[in-house]
Amino acid sequence: MLTKKLLTSFSTAALLLASLGALAAPFTQAPLPYAKDALAPVIDSKTMDIHYSRHHLAYINNLNAQAETTPELASLSLEQMMQKMSTFNAAVRNNGGGHYNHQLFWELMAPVGKGGEPSAALKAAIERDFGSLTAMQTAFNQAAATRFGSGWAWLIVNKDGKLQVTSTPNQDNPLMDLAEVQGQPILALDVWEHAYYLAYQNRRGDYSQAWWQLVNWQKVNALFAAASN
């Protein structure tokens, strides 16, 4: 009986320690703002589950592991980390970027028909810098299609206050101080194969075209307004 009680106590203590360790982790995964099947048929539920529950979570776990040996990371927001990324190692770059990019990506999508429209201010800026919304989307899709290997396509507010389309490799982003083109991201598309391969196979162009149905323009509008102030 005593042995059974001790084992129970040890098990409880182990669970408590594990819980405390999880709570102490500086970087956590926010819940999705919609159900995993809510973006279908553009993005199927299985892809969403793998992408969110495995890929994104792995970046967070790996970043927390880096924070154990680089305590400074725990005191930084993701945005602050990006802006001094050149001072950190490759593991922080890959996993910190992976966490930032995915956390933003989920928020930039909404179920079909629920994302709203570009604000008057954003629409005016798009027409000023690209000529039309269609022209901006064409440039964005081209950036997605021509990113060799894995990476991201972006719409940013650059240092001159203008909208610009760019792309980055791997888990880099334009907020990083080592990015070739720097600026404040307001729209992002993940073009790693795990983001689309189950449904689209090698048809990345079909994926990027269909993805516009999911854009959460309300979030994009908010990011644009913040970046323009």
C-alpha positions in Angstrom: 0.0 0.0 0.0 2.8 2.4 1.0 4.6 1.7 -2.3 1.5 2.4 -4.3 1.0 5.7 -2.4 4.6 6.7 -3.0 4.3 5.9 -6.7 1.1 8.0 -6.9 2.8 10.8 -5.1 5.9 10.7 -7.4 3.6 10.6 -10.5 1.7 13.6 -9.2 4.9 15.5 -8.5 6.3 14.7 -11.9 3.1 16.0 -13.6 3.2 19.1 -11.5 6.8 19.8 -12.4 6.1 19.2 -16.1 3.2 21.6 -15.8 5.3 24.2 -14.1 8.0 23.8 -16.8 5.4 24.4 -19.5 4.1 27.5 -17.7 7.7 28.8 -17.4 8.3 28.5 -21.2 8.6 32.1 -22.5 7.1 31.3 -25.9 3.7 29.7 -26.3 1.3 28.8 -29.1 -1.9 30.9 -29.3 -5.1 29.1 -30.2 -6.2 29.3 -33.8 -8.8 32.0 -34.4 -11.0 29.5 -36.2 -11.6 25.7 -36.3 -9.0 23.6 -38.2 -11.6 22.8 -40.9 -12.8 26.4 -41.2 -10.6 27.3 -44.2 -11.7 24.4 -46.4 -11.8 23.9 -49.2 -8.9 26.3 -49.9 -6.8 24.7 -47.0 -8.1 21.3 -45.8 -8.3 20.4 -42.2 -5.6 17.8 -42.3 -3.1 20.3 -43.7 -4.1 22.8 -41.0 -3.7 20.2 -38.3 -0.2 19.1 -39.4 0.9 22.7 -40.1 -0.4 24.1 -36.8 0.0 21.2 -34.4 3.3 19.9 -35.6 5.3 22.4 -37.7 4.5 25.6 -35.8 4.6 23.9 -32.4 8.1 22.5 -33.2 9.4 26.0 -33.9 8.1 27.1 -30.5 9.6 24.2 -28.7 12.9 24.7 -30.4 12.9 28.4 -29.6 12.2 27.7 -25.9 15.1 25.3 -25.9 17.3 28.1 -27.3 16.0 30.4 -24.5 17.4 28.0 -21.9 20.9 28.7 -23.2 20.3 32.3 -24.3 18.3 33.9 -21.4 18.1 37.2 -23.2 15.5 35.7 -25.6 12.9 35.4 -22.8 13.0 39.2 -22.2 12.2 40.0 -25.9 9.0 40.2 -27.8 9.1 38.3 -31.1 9.2 41.7 -32.9 12.2 42.8 -30.8 13.9 39.5 -31.5 13.5 39.9 -35.2 15.0 43.4 -35.2 18.2 42.1 -33.6 18.3 38.7 -35.3 21.8 39.2 -36.6 23.1 38.9 -33.0 21.7 35.4 -32.5 22.6 32.0 -33.9 21.1 30.1 -36.8 18.7 28.1 -34.5 17.2 31.3 -33.1 16.9 32.7 -36.6 15.1 29.6 -37.9 12.9 28.9 -35.0 12.2 32.5 -33.9 11.4 33.4 -37.5 9.2 30.3 -37.7 7.2 31.2 -34.7 6.8 34.8 -35.7 5.8 34.0 -39.3 3.3 31.3 -38.3 1.7 33.3 -35.5 1.1 36.1 -38.0 0.0 33.8 -40.8 -2.9 32.3 -38.8 -4.2 35.8 -38.0 -4.1 36.9 -41.6 -6.6 34.3 -42.6 -10.3 33.9 -42.1 -13.0 31.5 -43.5 -14.1 32.2 -47.0 -16.4 35.2 -47.1 -15.4 36.4 -43.6 -12.3 38.4 -44.2 -13.8 41.7 -45.2 -12.3 44.1 -47.7 -9.3 46.4 -47.9 -9.9 49.7 -46.1 -10.2 52.9 -48.1 -6.8 53.9 -46.9 -5.2 50.6 -47.8 -6.9 50.5 -51.2 -5.6 54.0 -51.9 -2.1 53.0 -51.0 -2.3 49.8 -53.1 -3.5 51.9 -56.1 -0.8 54.5 -55.5 2.0 51.9 -55.3 0.8 49.1 -57.7 -1.9 50.7 -59.9 -4.6 48.3 -58.7 -5.5 45.6 -56.3 -5.2 43.1 -59.1 -1.8 44.3 -60.0 -0.6 43.9 -56.4 -2.0 40.4 -56.2 -0.2 39.5 -59.5 3.1 40.8 -58.1 2.5 38.9 -54.8 1.7 35.7 -56.6 4.8 36.1 -58.7 6.9 36.5 -55.6 5.3 33.3 -54.2 5.9 31.4 -57.4 9.5 32.4 -57.9 10.7 31.9 -54.3 13.1 29.0 -54.9 12.6 26.1 -52.4 10.9 27.0 -49.1 10.0 30.5 -47.9 7.4 33.2 -47.8 5.8 36.0 -49.9 5.1 39.3 -48.2 3.4 42.6 -48.6 5.2 45.2 -46.4 5.3 48.8 -45.6 8.9 49.7 -46.4 11.1 52.3 -44.9 9.8 54.9 -47.3 6.3 54.3 -46.1 5.3 52.7 -49.4 3.8 49.2 -50.0 6.2 46.7 -51.5 6.0 43.0 -52.4 9.0 40.8 -51.4 9.9 37.3 -50.5 12.2 35.6 -48.1 13.9 32.2 -47.8 13.2 29.6 -45.2 11.7 31.2 -42.0 13.3 34.7 -42.6 11.0 37.7 -42.7 11.3 41.4 -43.6 11.3 42.5 -39.9 14.7 40.8 -39.4 17.6 43.2 -39.4 19.4 40.9 -41.8 16.6 40.8 -44.4 17.6 41.9 -47.9 14.4 44.0 -48.0 13.3 45.3 -44.7 9.9 46.6 -43.6 6.7 46.0 -41.6 4.8 42.9 -42.8 1.1 43.4 -43.3 0.4 40.3 -45.4 2.2 36.9 -45.6 1.9 33.7 -47.5 3.7 30.5 -46.4 5.0 28.7 -49.5 6.7 25.8 -47.7 5.4 22.6 -49.3 3.9 21.4 -46.0 1.5 24.4 -46.2 -0.2 23.2 -49.4 1.2 19.9 -50.7 -1.6 17.5 -49.6 -4.2 19.3 -51.7 -2.2 21.1 -54.4 0.9 18.8 -54.8 3.4 20.9 -56.9 0.8 23.4 -58.0 2.0 26.3 -55.8 0.5 28.8 -58.2 -3.0 27.3 -57.7 -2.5 27.5 -54.0 -1.5 31.1 -54.0 -4.3 32.1 -56.3 -6.9 30.3 -54.2 -5.5 31.7 -51.0 -6.8 35.2 -51.7 -10.2 33.9 -50.7 -8.9 33.5 -47.2 -7.2 36.8 -46.6 -8.4 38.5 -43.4 -8.4 42.1 -44.7 -9.6 43.3 -41.3 -6.2 42.2 -39.9 -4.3 43.5 -42.9 -6.1 46.9 -42.5 -5.1 47.1 -38.8 -1.5 46.2 -39.5 -1.4 48.8 -42.3 -2.8 51.5 -40.1 -0.3 50.7 -37.3 2.6 50.7 -39.8 1.5 54.0 -41.3 1.4 55.9 -38.0 
